[in-house]
Amino acid sequence: MSAMGGDMDMSKMMEMLASQRTDIKTAIKKMLKKVDAVTIHYIEDCLNCGICAPSCPFYRAGPEFSPVNKAEQVRKIYRKEMTIIGKLLGSLANAWEPKDDADMKKLMDLAYACTNCGHCYYTCTVGIHSGTMVGLLKTMLTAAGYVPTILNLFEAIEVNNMHMKIPGLAKLWTDAIAEAQKKYGEVEFDKRGADVFFMGWLTDAFMMREGFISTIGILNKLKELGISWTMWKEPLGVRAPISVVIGRGENAAQVVSKIAKYIDELKPKYVVLMDGGFPYPTFRFTMYGTIVKALGKKPEWKIIHITELLAELLRAGKIKFKKTNDPITWHDPCQMGRHARVFEAPRDLLKAASVGYRDLPHNREMNYCCGGGGGIGCMLKEVRLAMSQVVGQEIRISPEEEEFERRVEERHKVAVRRKMEDIAKVKPKLIATACPACVETINRGIKWFGEELGIADAKAIHISEYLVDKLEVAKH
Amino acid sequence: MNVGGWGSPNDIFNFAVYYLLVPSIFIFSAGATYRIVKLIVNTKLPRAQKGHNGWGEMLKGLIMTFLRPIIFSAKTKPDDFIAGILLLHLVGVIPVLFLLGQHISWWSYYFPAYKALWIFNVPESITTSVLTVTSNVMPASDMSFTFVNTIWGPLVVILNGDLMSLFILIAIGYKCAVRLTETLMKHNHSPARYGDYIAYLLLFLIVFFGYAAARHWPSDSVVVYRNVLGLHVLFAELLLMYIPFSKYWHFVFGYWYGKLHEWYDNDIKRGEMEVEL
């Protein structure tokens, strides 16, 4: 048995992943199959005005990383494959398609310089979501085997439901649960008919450990209001569905369907997430149709974020918070903010808990992305080495991929710095947020730039961590 | 195709007005139909767990959907805002095309209800604009329309065909120069598309010949005037045919579809959930 656990070791896993590759032509066809009316608009109606450019966190790393330039790669392929003029005139009609390894590697650099933060969608003059276009690009790249090893590996772990079979990963979950129970009381697992099902991910337990434990603490306190809750003893995903990050839709559908059926068996009223990253809009919007299809009906449960639940209870006067004067701010995770438009709930809670709450200069729709989403925050050398320790086996990559990893990190730093400069204008001590990538990235940014920008003593935390001890349940 | 059965293509004006108009409308319509049908055929209606948004929020969202890129552009790329949005669109193509006196006449000929917009008409030249401010001369004859006494008042010093045409020409020149420089220096933040230059060139020619015709340039000869005006109309018809196959589609459909879709997607579909516990 390998250190990773089960009968699967790293080399076998990598072999299995490599076997899923197709040739470039087939990968292109797979990408173009996803084109629908809305993506036709995204492809055909771009004015090339470039107004979107300054919204992108990676634009500062070079003009080639502007949203319109990245999305243009899909447009070029579409013109070559789907238009008569593109087939006839080729590059004269700005039609092109990747032919070899070198072309695909160039596209990798562009695809992994996008966090799908959605800022360019809001600033586009004609409403084009370039992140969706980059998602299409990733579909093609991944299908042809061009995918960062660490993301590919964790996707395979999740799709094959192996995460709890890897001792290092399983321990992170069980230890966090044990600590939560020790601190905040018993947790009832897999209970049918509870009001709330807490859909906590493995990443919540190790990337936002205190937030995870605090969320359990909050839910246990809410029992005093007669709100019953439950969670899974073992999570059905690392951070499901990871597959969407690399554009492998069929695997994402498989994982989401499995989770939906599991939840439906338990019949909760609400499915509560503490993760405000991509799982939230994925379950509520982009893959809601998959849930309906898997269940054969519209689910009777609603997907909400922990802040939506608490904000509603606050508005109804059922809970309140001990007031402090902490200089705290809220960083809108792009997925929960721009992609789901949950803007006010977390702010209402933080304002109720601290008179020192201040918004960042760029907030809500115009919030600056931290630069760590879209898998980018996981593709750094330090993360790969840390994850190697967790899984108990070195996650090896080729020298060429190491070079790619270095370039990703270089651009990531540029993107992170923009966020840090925005935070430095407010100089909070605490930056509350709700996405593990944001927590990790902002804390990394403080490590990198905190001293220089005068925010070395600031810290990013999950909002639950801040609220748990201040939460008071109204006595009736 | 000889519309109305009179005239012959003995000059560019006759050719453009009486022969090319119907074919250009036909090609435009066929192209537009193709593009809209393609969207309809590929439409999917994704399911979602919709947010709970009030009417006020949705209305604010609609307004901001249109305003946000303009504000963002003014803050982050002021040169692009001035050239692309302000000069080219807001005080350029849009008022010239829809509100210039000659164009209101043209629109009213085909769509009589358009006459209602005469009150907003902008005069042709800076000279007539100055008269509006200094003398506010009413037409001496018993005309059905007054040409310079419009709602704009002294603003016609800016809002006149002459100046707005120059705004458009300057904006096109600026956009092309920036794009060319960026491309040559391999520092372009938006892709170098050849189609953009065709689009700019067509618009430049339309505006240039329109301006020249209005000024009876290069000579007072009727023959020259008819050919220059004919070129203005001819290039406008070429642009009309080019619209469904180019970025100009935004003007007819793409912009409106895109913004309304964005509004639906962000301000109607998404949003916080209603929780009842």
Chai-1 contact restraints between the chains, C-beta under 6 A:
chainA,res_idxA,chainB,res_idxB,connection_type,confidence,min_distance_angstrom,max_distance_angstrom,comment,restraint_id
A,D36,B,N42,contact,1.0,0.0,6.0,A-B,restraint_1
A,D36,B,K44,contact,1.0,0.0,6.0,A-B,restraint_2
A,A37,B,L39,contact,1.0,0.0,6.0,A-B,restraint_3
A,A37,B,N42,contact,1.0,0.0,6.0,A-B,restraint_4
A,A37,B,T43,contact,1.0,0.0,6.0,A-B,restraint_5
A,I40,B,L39,contact,1.0,0.0,6.0,A-B,restraint_6
A,I40,B,N42,contact,1.0,0.0,6.0,A-B,restraint_7
A,H41,B,G258,contact,1.0,0.0,6.0,A-B,restraint_8
A,D45,B,H250,contact,1.0,0.0,6.0,A-B,restraint_9
A,D45,B,G254,contact,1.0,0.0,6.0,A-B,restraint_10
A,D45,B,G258,contact,1.0,0.0,6.0,A-B,restraint_11
A,L47,B,K247,contact,1.0,0.0,6.0,A-B,restraint_12
A,L47,B,H250,contact,1.0,0.0,6.0,A-B,restraint_13
A,N48,B,S190,contact,1.0,0.0,6.0,A-B,restraint_14
A,N48,B,R193,contact,1.0,0.0,6.0,A-B,restraint_15
A,N48,B,D196,contact,1.0,0.0,6.0,A-B,restraint_16
A,C49,B,G84,contact,1.0,0.0,6.0,A-B,restraint_17
A,G50,B,H189,contact,1.0,0.0,6.0,A-B,restraint_18
A,G50,B,S190,contact,1.0,0.0,6.0,A-B,restraint_19
A,I51,B,P69,contact,1.0,0.0,6.0,A-B,restraint_20
A,I51,B,S73,contact,1.0,0.0,6.0,A-B,restraint_21
A,A53,B,H189,contact,1.0,0.0,6.0,A-B,restraint_22
A,P54,B,T76,contact,1.0,0.0,6.0,A-B,restraint_23
A,P63,B,H187,contact,1.0,0.0,6.0,A-B,restraint_24
A,P63,B,H189,contact,1.0,0.0,6.0,A-B,restraint_25
A,S66,B,H189,contact,1.0,0.0,6.0,A-B,restraint_26
A,V68,B,S190,contact,1.0,0.0,6.0,A-B,restraint_27
A,N69,B,P191,contact,1.0,0.0,6.0,A-B,restraint_28
A,E72,B,P191,contact,1.0,0.0,6.0,A-B,restraint_29
A,N94,B,R193,contact,1.0,0.0,6.0,A-B,restraint_30
A,Y122,B,R68,contact,1.0,0.0,6.0,A-B,restraint_31
A,T123,B,P69,contact,1.0,0.0,6.0,A-B,restraint_32
A,T123,B,F72,contact,1.0,0.0,6.0,A-B,restraint_33
A,T125,B,P69,contact,1.0,0.0,6.0,A-B,restraint_34
A,V126,B,H250,contact,1.0,0.0,6.0,A-B,restraint_35
A,V126,B,G254,contact,1.0,0.0,6.0,A-B,restraint_36
A,V126,B,Y255,contact,1.0,0.0,6.0,A-B,restraint_37
A,V126,B,G258,contact,1.0,0.0,6.0,A-B,restraint_38
A,G127,B,G258,contact,1.0,0.0,6.0,A-B,restraint_39
A,G127,B,K259,contact,1.0,0.0,6.0,A-B,restraint_40
A,G127,B,H261,contact,1.0,0.0,6.0,A-B,restraint_41
A,G127,B,E262,contact,1.0,0.0,6.0,A-B,restraint_42
A,I227,B,L277,contact,1.0,0.0,6.0,A-B,restraint_43
A,R284,B,Q49,contact,1.0,0.0,6.0,A-B,restraint_44
A,F285,B,A48,contact,1.0,0.0,6.0,A-B,restraint_45
A,Y288,B,R47,contact,1.0,0.0,6.0,A-B,restraint_46
A,Y288,B,A48,contact,1.0,0.0,6.0,A-B,restraint_47
A,Y288,B,Q49,contact,1.0,0.0,6.0,A-B,restraint_48
A,G289,B,P46,contact,1.0,0.0,6.0,A-B,restraint_49
A,G289,B,R47,contact,1.0,0.0,6.0,A-B,restraint_50
A,V292,B,R47,contact,1.0,0.0,6.0,A-B,restraint_51
A,K302,B,M273,contact,1.0,0.0,6.0,A-B,restraint_52
A,I303,B,Q49,contact,1.0,0.0,6.0,A-B,restraint_53
A,I304,B,M273,contact,1.0,0.0,6.0,A-B,restraint_54
A,E308,B,E272,contact,1.0,0.0,6.0,A-B,restraint_55
A,E308,B,M273,contact,1.0,0.0,6.0,A-B,restraint_56
A,E308,B,V275,contact,1.0,0.0,6.0,A-B,restraint_57
A,L309,B,V275,contact,1.0,0.0,6.0,A-B,restraint_58
A,E312,B,V275,contact,1.0,0.0,6.0,A-B,restraint_59
A,A340,B,R270,contact,1.0,0.0,6.0,A-B,restraint_60
A,R341,B,R270,contact,1.0,0.0,6.0,A-B,restraint_61
A,R341,B,G271,contact,1.0,0.0,6.0,A-B,restraint_62
A,V342,B,E272,contact,1.0,0.0,6.0,A-B,restraint_63
A,A345,B,E272,contact,1.0,0.0,6.0,A-B,restraint_64
